[in-house]
Amino acid sequence: MEEAPVEKKLVGKISHYFTNIGVGVIELSDELKVGDRISIEGATTNLQQTINSMEIEHENVQSASAGQSIGLKVEQRVREGDLVYKLG
């Protein structure tokens, strides 16, 4: 039996990456919340992870919506312009 393809929805893009702390900044075009599984994809980036925590202006938040920028600890290097998808 074939597995159904995982649904992907574009929710934002990486606007900055802080190498020293391993945090990516995502400009959101849609809602994202703690517990969501995401995929970050670019020319040399292919990373899937679950969001354990995220911050807006150094404050921990449970969810964020379109138009906001969030800081997210990422498991590997991401690059400006990488696209962020919510997996569902």
Biotite code that builds the C-alpha atoms (Angstrom):
import biotite.structure as struc

atoms = struc.array([
    struc.Atom([0.000, 0.000, 0.000], chain_id="A", res_id=1, res_name="MET", atom_name="CA", element="C"),
    struc.Atom([1.362, 3.398, -0.948], chain_id="A", res_id=2, res_name="GLU", atom_name="CA", element="C"),
    struc.Atom([1.801, 6.106, 1.654], chain_id="A", res_id=3, res_name="GLU", atom_name="CA", element="C"),
    struc.Atom([-0.116, 9.288, 1.004], chain_id="A", res_id=4, res_name="ALA", atom_name="CA", element="C"),
    struc.Atom([2.240, 12.189, 0.259], chain_id="A", res_id=5, res_name="PRO", atom_name="CA", element="C"),
    struc.Atom([2.734, 14.533, 3.192], chain_id="A", res_id=6, res_name="VAL", atom_name="CA", element="C"),
    struc.Atom([0.825, 17.756, 2.735], chain_id="A", res_id=7, res_name="GLU", atom_name="CA", element="C"),
    struc.Atom([3.028, 20.857, 2.685], chain_id="A", res_id=8, res_name="LYS", atom_name="CA", element="C"),
    struc.Atom([1.851, 24.407, 3.154], chain_id="A", res_id=9, res_name="LYS", atom_name="CA", element="C"),
    struc.Atom([4.140, 27.406, 2.704], chain_id="A", res_id=10, res_name="LEU", atom_name="CA", element="C"),
    struc.Atom([4.131, 29.404, 5.952], chain_id="A", res_id=11, res_name="VAL", atom_name="CA", element="C"),
    struc.Atom([7.117, 31.712, 5.617], chain_id="A", res_id=12, res_name="GLY", atom_name="CA", element="C"),
    struc.Atom([10.750, 32.191, 4.742], chain_id="A", res_id=13, res_name="LYS", atom_name="CA", element="C"),
    struc.Atom([14.050, 32.552, 6.556], chain_id="A", res_id=14, res_name="ILE", atom_name="CA", element="C"),
    struc.Atom([15.093, 36.204, 6.826], chain_id="A", res_id=15, res_name="SER", atom_name="CA", element="C"),
    struc.Atom([18.167, 35.720, 9.032], chain_id="A", res_id=16, res_name="HIS", atom_name="CA", element="C"),
    struc.Atom([20.283, 33.027, 10.650], chain_id="A", res_id=17, res_name="TYR", atom_name="CA", element="C"),
    struc.Atom([22.332, 33.516, 13.803], chain_id="A", res_id=18, res_name="PHE", atom_name="CA", element="C"),
    struc.Atom([25.256, 31.118, 13.397], chain_id="A", res_id=19, res_name="THR", atom_name="CA", element="C"),
    struc.Atom([26.542, 31.483, 16.965], chain_id="A", res_id=20, res_name="ASN", atom_name="CA", element="C"),
    struc.Atom([23.246, 30.445, 18.597], chain_id="A", res_id=21, res_name="ILE", atom_name="CA", element="C"),
    struc.Atom([21.727, 28.264, 15.845], chain_id="A", res_id=22, res_name="GLY", atom_name="CA", element="C"),
    struc.Atom([18.572, 30.337, 15.528], chain_id="A", res_id=23, res_name="VAL", atom_name="CA", element="C"),
    struc.Atom([16.686, 31.072, 12.328], chain_id="A", res_id=24, res_name="GLY", atom_name="CA", element="C"),
    struc.Atom([14.346, 34.042, 11.953], chain_id="A", res_id=25, res_name="VAL", atom_name="CA", element="C"),
    struc.Atom([11.188, 33.222, 10.002], chain_id="A", res_id=26, res_name="ILE", atom_name="CA", element="C"),
    struc.Atom([8.997, 35.905, 8.426], chain_id="A", res_id=27, res_name="GLU", atom_name="CA", element="C"),
    struc.Atom([5.571, 34.308, 8.588], chain_id="A", res_id=28, res_name="LEU", atom_name="CA", element="C"),
    struc.Atom([2.993, 34.377, 5.807], chain_id="A", res_id=29, res_name="SER", atom_name="CA", element="C"),
    struc.Atom([0.705, 32.056, 7.781], chain_id="A", res_id=30, res_name="ASP", atom_name="CA", element="C"),
    struc.Atom([0.152, 30.801, 11.334], chain_id="A", res_id=31, res_name="GLU", atom_name="CA", element="C"),
    struc.Atom([2.658, 28.568, 13.097], chain_id="A", res_id=32, res_name="LEU", atom_name="CA", element="C"),
    struc.Atom([2.541, 27.125, 16.602], chain_id="A", res_id=33, res_name="LYS", atom_name="CA", element="C"),
    struc.Atom([4.592, 25.072, 19.021], chain_id="A", res_id=34, res_name="VAL", atom_name="CA", element="C"),
    struc.Atom([4.183, 21.381, 18.188], chain_id="A", res_id=35, res_name="GLY", atom_name="CA", element="C"),
    struc.Atom([3.870, 21.970, 14.419], chain_id="A", res_id=36, res_name="ASP", atom_name="CA", element="C"),
    struc.Atom([6.182, 19.918, 12.213], chain_id="A", res_id=37, res_name="ARG", atom_name="CA", element="C"),
    struc.Atom([7.990, 22.036, 9.639], chain_id="A", res_id=38, res_name="ILE", atom_name="CA", element="C"),
    struc.Atom([10.253, 21.592, 6.655], chain_id="A", res_id=39, res_name="SER", atom_name="CA", element="C"),
    struc.Atom([12.860, 24.216, 5.737], chain_id="A", res_id=40, res_name="ILE", atom_name="CA", element="C"),
    struc.Atom([13.956, 23.942, 2.124], chain_id="A", res_id=41, res_name="GLU", atom_name="CA", element="C"),
    struc.Atom([16.411, 25.782, -0.071], chain_id="A", res_id=42, res_name="GLY", atom_name="CA", element="C"),
    struc.Atom([19.214, 25.285, -2.569], chain_id="A", res_id=43, res_name="ALA", atom_name="CA", element="C"),
    struc.Atom([21.366, 23.512, 0.019], chain_id="A", res_id=44, res_name="THR", atom_name="CA", element="C"),
    struc.Atom([18.901, 23.168, 2.897], chain_id="A", res_id=45, res_name="THR", atom_name="CA", element="C"),
    struc.Atom([16.556, 20.267, 3.568], chain_id="A", res_id=46, res_name="ASN", atom_name="CA", element="C"),
    struc.Atom([15.556, 20.085, 7.223], chain_id="A", res_id=47, res_name="LEU", atom_name="CA", element="C"),
    struc.Atom([12.475, 18.702, 8.944], chain_id="A", res_id=48, res_name="GLN", atom_name="CA", element="C"),
    struc.Atom([11.841, 19.281, 12.619], chain_id="A", res_id=49, res_name="GLN", atom_name="CA", element="C"),
    struc.Atom([9.123, 19.800, 15.201], chain_id="A", res_id=50, res_name="THR", atom_name="CA", element="C"),
    struc.Atom([8.839, 23.235, 16.801], chain_id="A", res_id=51, res_name="ILE", atom_name="CA", element="C"),
    struc.Atom([9.576, 22.886, 20.509], chain_id="A", res_id=52, res_name="ASN", atom_name="CA", element="C"),
    struc.Atom([9.673, 26.601, 21.262], chain_id="A", res_id=53, res_name="SER", atom_name="CA", element="C"),
    struc.Atom([9.714, 29.919, 19.465], chain_id="A", res_id=54, res_name="MET", atom_name="CA", element="C"),
    struc.Atom([10.205, 33.556, 20.380], chain_id="A", res_id=55, res_name="GLU", atom_name="CA", element="C"),
    struc.Atom([9.045, 36.981, 19.310], chain_id="A", res_id=56, res_name="ILE", atom_name="CA", element="C"),
    struc.Atom([11.270, 39.818, 20.567], chain_id="A", res_id=57, res_name="GLU", atom_name="CA", element="C"),
    struc.Atom([12.938, 37.436, 23.080], chain_id="A", res_id=58, res_name="HIS", atom_name="CA", element="C"),
    struc.Atom([9.575, 36.427, 24.592], chain_id="A", res_id=59, res_name="GLU", atom_name="CA", element="C"),
    struc.Atom([8.499, 32.784, 24.406], chain_id="A", res_id=60, res_name="ASN", atom_name="CA", element="C"),
    struc.Atom([5.221, 32.392, 22.502], chain_id="A", res_id=61, res_name="VAL", atom_name="CA", element="C"),
    struc.Atom([2.994, 29.395, 21.780], chain_id="A", res_id=62, res_name="GLN", atom_name="CA", element="C"),
    struc.Atom([1.833, 30.624, 18.368], chain_id="A", res_id=63, res_name="SER", atom_name="CA", element="C"),
    struc.Atom([2.421, 33.387, 15.853], chain_id="A", res_id=64, res_name="ALA", atom_name="CA", element="C"),
    struc.Atom([0.499, 34.578, 12.823], chain_id="A", res_id=65, res_name="SER", atom_name="CA", element="C"),
    struc.Atom([1.090, 36.018, 9.355], chain_id="A", res_id=66, res_name="ALA", atom_name="CA", element="C"),
    struc.Atom([3.120, 39.223, 9.362], chain_id="A", res_id=67, res_name="GLY", atom_name="CA", element="C"),
    struc.Atom([5.106, 38.343, 12.472], chain_id="A", res_id=68, res_name="GLN", atom_name="CA", element="C"),
    struc.Atom([8.747, 37.280, 12.629], chain_id="A", res_id=69, res_name="SER", atom_name="CA", element="C"),
    struc.Atom([9.735, 34.499, 14.982], chain_id="A", res_id=70, res_name="ILE", atom_name="CA", element="C"),
    struc.Atom([13.043, 33.180, 16.239], chain_id="A", res_id=71, res_name="GLY", atom_name="CA", element="C"),
    struc.Atom([13.380, 29.417, 16.113], chain_id="A", res_id=72, res_name="LEU", atom_name="CA", element="C"),
    struc.Atom([16.178, 27.123, 17.293], chain_id="A", res_id=73, res_name="LYS", atom_name="CA", element="C"),
    struc.Atom([17.039, 24.993, 14.265], chain_id="A", res_id=74, res_name="VAL", atom_name="CA", element="C"),
    struc.Atom([18.822, 21.646, 14.268], chain_id="A", res_id=75, res_name="GLU", atom_name="CA", element="C"),
    struc.Atom([21.138, 22.580, 11.418], chain_id="A", res_id=76, res_name="GLN", atom_name="CA", element="C"),
    struc.Atom([22.244, 25.616, 9.449], chain_id="A", res_id=77, res_name="ARG", atom_name="CA", element="C"),
    struc.Atom([19.585, 27.400, 7.398], chain_id="A", res_id=78, res_name="VAL", atom_name="CA", element="C"),
    struc.Atom([20.037, 30.251, 4.954], chain_id="A", res_id=79, res_name="ARG", atom_name="CA", element="C"),
    struc.Atom([18.314, 33.527, 4.139], chain_id="A", res_id=80, res_name="GLU", atom_name="CA", element="C"),
    struc.Atom([15.638, 32.950, 1.528], chain_id="A", res_id=81, res_name="GLY", atom_name="CA", element="C"),
    struc.Atom([15.005, 29.302, 2.496], chain_id="A", res_id=82, res_name="ASP", atom_name="CA", element="C"),
    struc.Atom([11.285, 28.504, 2.428], chain_id="A", res_id=83, res_name="LEU", atom_name="CA", element="C"),
    struc.Atom([9.459, 27.205, 5.478], chain_id="A", res_id=84, res_name="VAL", atom_name="CA", element="C"),
    struc.Atom([6.587, 24.740, 5.072], chain_id="A", res_id=85, res_name="TYR", atom_name="CA", element="C"),
    struc.Atom([4.202, 23.353, 7.643], chain_id="A", res_id=86, res_name="LYS", atom_name="CA", element="C"),
    struc.Atom([3.801, 19.581, 7.287], chain_id="A", res_id=87, res_name="LEU", atom_name="CA", element="C"),
    struc.Atom([0.389, 18.135, 7.935], chain_id="A", res_id=88, res_name="GLY", atom_name="CA", element="C"),
])
